[in-house]
């Protein structure tokens, strides 16, 4: 049997590290796999419809590629039928989902897939719907604004390699996002629970039921620098923005950070590590929530800036997602 037999790999033609070259590299290493370089949603959907019972479908790209794959599978596979196992090979800028699943560098991932035979090891992953998109993180506030500022800085920079590094990300935040936040001030947000049972995180890190919370309960009403939801602990660059996101399978972690730009800058090392407790941080777990802001806010879904919104709804998907568990594969 050829290496990679049963695997289907979608390579983002616009991947940071070169889609066409990577697709050729993967084809050489995994001659038994179905590898397709895609440039559009129609190409992605068409490729998935051509597959017959793949053992795993992987997106080679960044978080946007992984989100695109989840959305395409949701469209192509009829409701009620199981999705094939899915995975992510990191080729993008942030690669939050791939890293949270234990992925390593491209070459190591391909070598591990070539050495493996039979069904790939998987772990259950929770995804949720935001604005009609299946994703593993989404939010409004600094996170979305930083993405906009980061992309603008990359486009204007004479050194794309440095601009796309973690230092470029931090400099975009400090030199572009923070000044804007100081001028505009923090918006207010009201977070309503639209699900049933709600959990929260105690100061010692334990998850506990929030008694009295029910459908329609207001979980938060106040200022917010960042407000969003996630089922993936990272935001890319190993930034653990949602360190508890995987603690409650089948629920999403809704999180609010309420601090001034100056306070956030001082706390960057602790924010990056996902330290808990942290002043101004609030966490809940639910299946469905609505966030309403006092003014239009930049929104990002899966690391992609998609415009501004005053109201955002997030709801856990009924789709069962079994994701390739790279940590077990590498053992």
C-alpha positions in Angstrom: 0.0 0.0 0.0 1.3 3.4 -0.9 2.2 5.9 1.8 -0.8 8.2 2.6 -3.4 5.9 1.1 -6.9 7.1 2.1 -5.8 10.6 3.0 -7.2 13.6 1.3 -5.1 16.8 1.6 -6.3 20.3 0.6 -3.5 22.7 0.1 -4.2 26.5 0.2 -2.7 27.9 -3.0 -2.2 31.2 -1.1 -0.5 29.6 1.9 2.2 31.7 3.6 4.9 29.1 2.8 4.0 28.5 -0.8 1.1 26.4 -1.8 2.2 25.0 -5.1 5.6 23.9 -3.8 4.1 22.4 -0.7 1.5 20.4 -2.8 4.3 18.9 -4.9 6.3 18.1 -1.8 3.3 16.3 -0.2 2.5 14.4 -3.4 6.1 13.0 -3.5 6.1 12.0 0.2 2.5 10.6 0.2 1.9 9.1 -3.3 -1.2 7.3 -2.1 -3.0 10.5 -0.9 -5.4 12.6 -2.9 -3.7 16.1 -2.9 -5.5 19.1 -4.3 -4.3 22.7 -4.6 -7.4 24.9 -4.3 -7.9 28.6 -4.9 -11.7 29.0 -4.3 -14.6 27.7 -2.3 -16.0 26.0 -5.4 -12.8 24.1 -6.0 -12.7 23.0 -2.4 -16.4 21.8 -2.5 -15.9 20.0 -5.8 -12.8 18.2 -4.5 -14.6 17.0 -1.4 -17.6 15.7 -3.4 -15.2 13.7 -5.6 -13.8 11.8 -2.6 -15.0 8.3 -1.6 -14.8 7.5 2.2 -11.4 9.2 3.0 -9.8 8.1 6.2 -8.9 11.7 7.0 -9.3 15.1 5.2 -6.6 17.6 6.0 -6.2 21.3 5.3 -2.6 22.4 4.6 -2.6 26.1 5.4 -3.5 28.4 8.3 -6.5 28.7 10.5 -8.5 30.2 7.7 -7.9 27.1 5.6 -9.0 24.9 8.5 -12.2 27.0 8.9 -12.8 26.8 5.1 -12.5 23.0 5.2 -14.9 22.7 8.1 -17.4 24.9 6.3 -17.0 22.9 3.0 -17.6 19.6 4.8 -20.6 21.0 6.5 -22.0 21.9 3.0 -21.0 18.7 1.2 -21.9 16.1 3.9 -25.7 15.9 4.4 -26.9 16.8 7.9 -27.2 13.7 10.1 -24.3 11.9 8.3 -20.9 11.8 10.0 -18.0 14.0 8.8 -14.8 12.2 8.0 -11.9 12.7 10.4 -10.3 16.1 9.8 -6.9 17.6 10.4 -4.7 20.6 9.9 -1.1 20.9 8.6 0.4 24.2 9.7 1.4 26.4 6.7 -0.2 29.7 7.7 0.7 32.6 10.0 -0.9 31.7 13.3 -1.8 28.0 13.0 -3.7 28.0 16.3 -5.9 24.9 15.6 -3.0 22.8 14.2 -0.8 23.6 17.2 -3.5 22.9 19.7 -3.9 19.5 18.1 -0.1 18.8 18.5 1.0 19.5 14.9 4.7 20.1 14.3 6.6 21.4 11.2 5.4 20.5 7.8 8.2 17.9 7.1 7.6 16.2 10.4 3.9 16.0 9.9 4.3 14.5 6.4 6.8 12.0 7.7 4.5 10.9 10.5 1.6 10.5 8.0 3.8 8.5 5.7 4.8 6.1 8.5 1.3 5.6 9.7 -1.1 2.9 8.3 -4.7 2.4 9.0 -7.2 4.8 10.7 -5.5 7.9 12.1 -5.8 8.6 15.8 -8.4 11.3 16.6 -9.8 13.3 19.4 -13.2 14.9 19.7 -13.3 18.6 18.9 -16.1 21.1 19.5 -16.8 23.7 16.9 -19.4 26.4 16.8 -21.3 28.6 14.4 -20.6 32.3 14.2 -22.2 34.3 11.4 -22.9 31.1 9.6 -19.3 29.9 9.7 -18.1 26.9 11.6 -15.1 27.8 13.6 -13.0 27.2 16.8 -12.5 30.8 17.8 -14.1 34.2 17.1 -14.2 37.5 18.8 -14.6 41.3 18.8 -12.3 43.9 20.1 -8.5 44.1 20.2 -8.1 40.6 18.8 -9.9 41.5 15.5 -8.4 45.0 15.4 -4.9 43.6 15.8 -5.5 41.3 12.9 -6.5 44.3 10.7 -3.5 46.3 11.9 -1.1 43.4 11.6 -2.1 42.8 7.9 -1.8 46.5 7.1 1.7 46.5 8.7 2.7 43.4 6.7 1.6 45.0 3.5 3.5 48.2 4.2 6.7 46.5 5.5 9.8 46.2 3.4 10.6 42.9 5.2 7.6 40.6 5.0 9.5 37.8 6.9 10.0 40.0 10.0 6.6 41.6 9.7 4.9 38.2 9.7 6.8 37.1 12.9 5.5 37.2 16.4 7.5 40.4 16.8 5.6 41.9 13.9 2.4 40.9 15.6 3.4 42.5 18.9 4.6 45.7 17.2 1.3 46.0 15.3 -0.5 45.7 18.6 1.7 48.2 20.4 2.1 50.8 17.7 -1.2 50.6 15.9 -3.9 48.9 17.9 -3.2 50.4 21.3 -3.2 54.0 20.2 -6.5 53.5 18.5 -7.9 51.8 21.6 -6.8 54.8 23.7 -8.5 57.3 21.5 -11.7 55.3 21.0 -12.0 53.9 24.6 -13.5 50.6 25.5 -17.0 49.7 24.4 -19.6 48.1 26.6 -20.9 44.6 25.9 -23.9 42.7 27.1 -23.5 38.9 27.0 -26.7 36.9 27.1 -26.8 33.1 27.6 -29.1 31.5 25.0 -28.3 28.0 26.0 -29.2 26.0 29.1 -26.6 25.1 31.8 -23.7 27.6 32.3 -20.4 26.9 33.9 -17.7 29.3 35.0 -14.0 29.1 36.2 -13.1 29.6 39.8 -10.0 31.4 41.0 -8.3 28.1 41.6 -8.9 27.0 38.0 -11.8 24.6 38.7 -14.8 24.6 36.4 -18.0 24.9 38.4 -21.7 25.2 37.6 -23.1 28.7 37.6 -26.3 28.2 39.6 -29.3 30.3 38.7 -28.1 30.9 35.1 -30.6 29.8 32.5 -31.7 30.8 29.0 -31.9 34.6 28.8 -29.6 35.2 31.8 -27.2 38.2 31.3 -23.8 36.8 32.1 -22.0 40.1 31.7 -22.9 43.8 31.2 -19.9 46.2 31.3 -16.8 47.4 29.5 -14.7 45.0 27.4 -11.4 45.2 25.5 -11.9 41.8 24.0 -15.0 39.6 24.0 -15.5 36.3 22.1 -15.7 32.6 22.2 -13.4 29.6 21.5 -13.1 25.9 21.7 -9.4 26.1 20.8 -7.0 27.4 23.5 -4.6 29.3 21.2 -4.8 32.4 19.0 -1.7 31.6 17.0 1.9 32.2 17.8 1.3 30.0 20.9 -0.8 32.8 22.4 -3.0 31.0 24.9 -5.9 33.4 24.7 -8.4 30.8 25.9 -6.5 28.4 28.2 -9.7 26.6 29.4 -11.3 26.2 26.0 -11.0 22.4 25.9 -12.1 21.8 29.4 -15.8 21.3 28.6 -16.4 19.1 25.5 -19.5 20.1 23.8 -19.4 23.7 25.2 -17.6 26.8 24.1 -15.6 29.1 26.3 -17.1 32.6 26.3 -14.5 35.1 27.5 -14.3 38.8 28.3 -11.1 40.8 29.1 -11.8 44.2 30.6 -8.7 46.3 31.0 -7.2 49.6 29.7 -4.6 49.4 26.9 -1.9 50.4 29.5 -3.0 47.6 31.8 -3.0 45.1 29.0 0.5 46.0 27.8 1.8 45.4 31.3 0.1 42.0 31.4 1.2 40.8 28.0 3.5 38.0 29.4 0.7 36.7 31.6 -1.9 37.0 28.9 0.3 35.1 26.4 0.8 32.2 28.8 -2.9 32.1 29.7 -2.2 32.7 33.3 -5.1 32.4 35.7 -6.5 34.2 37.6 -6.0 37.5 35.8 -7.5 40.8 36.8 -10.3 41.8 34.4 -10.7 38.3 32.9 -14.1 36.5 33.0 -15.0 33.0 31.7 -18.1 31.0 31.1 -19.0 27.8 29.3 -22.3 27.5 27.3 -23.7 26.2 24.1 -25.2 29.5 22.8 -24.5 33.1 23.6 -25.3 36.6 22.1 -22.8 39.5 22.4 -24.2 43.0 21.9 -21.8 45.9 21.8 -22.4 49.6 22.4 -20.8 50.5 19.0 -19.8 48.6 15.9 -16.8 46.4 16.6 -14.2 44.6 14.4 -15.0 40.9 14.2 -12.6 38.1 13.5 -13.7 34.5 12.8 -10.9 31.8 12.8 -8.3 34.5 12.6 -9.9 36.2 9.6 -11.1 39.8 9.9 -14.6 40.0 8.4 -15.8 43.5 9.1 -17.7 45.2 12.0 -20.7 44.1 13.9 -22.7 45.3 16.9 -24.3 42.0 17.6 -22.6 38.6 17.3 -24.1 35.1 18.1 -22.2 32.0 18.7 -23.8 28.6 18.9 -22.2 25.1 19.3 -22.6 23.0 16.2 -24.4 19.7 16.3 -21.8 18.4 13.9 -19.5 15.7 15.4 -15.9 16.6 14.6 -13.1 14.0 15.1 -9.8 15.8 14.6 -6.5 14.2 13.8 -4.6 13.9 17.1 -1.0 14.7 16.1 0.4 14.0 19.6 -0.7 10.3 19.4 0.5 10.1 15.8 4.0 11.3 16.8 4.3 8.7 19.5 
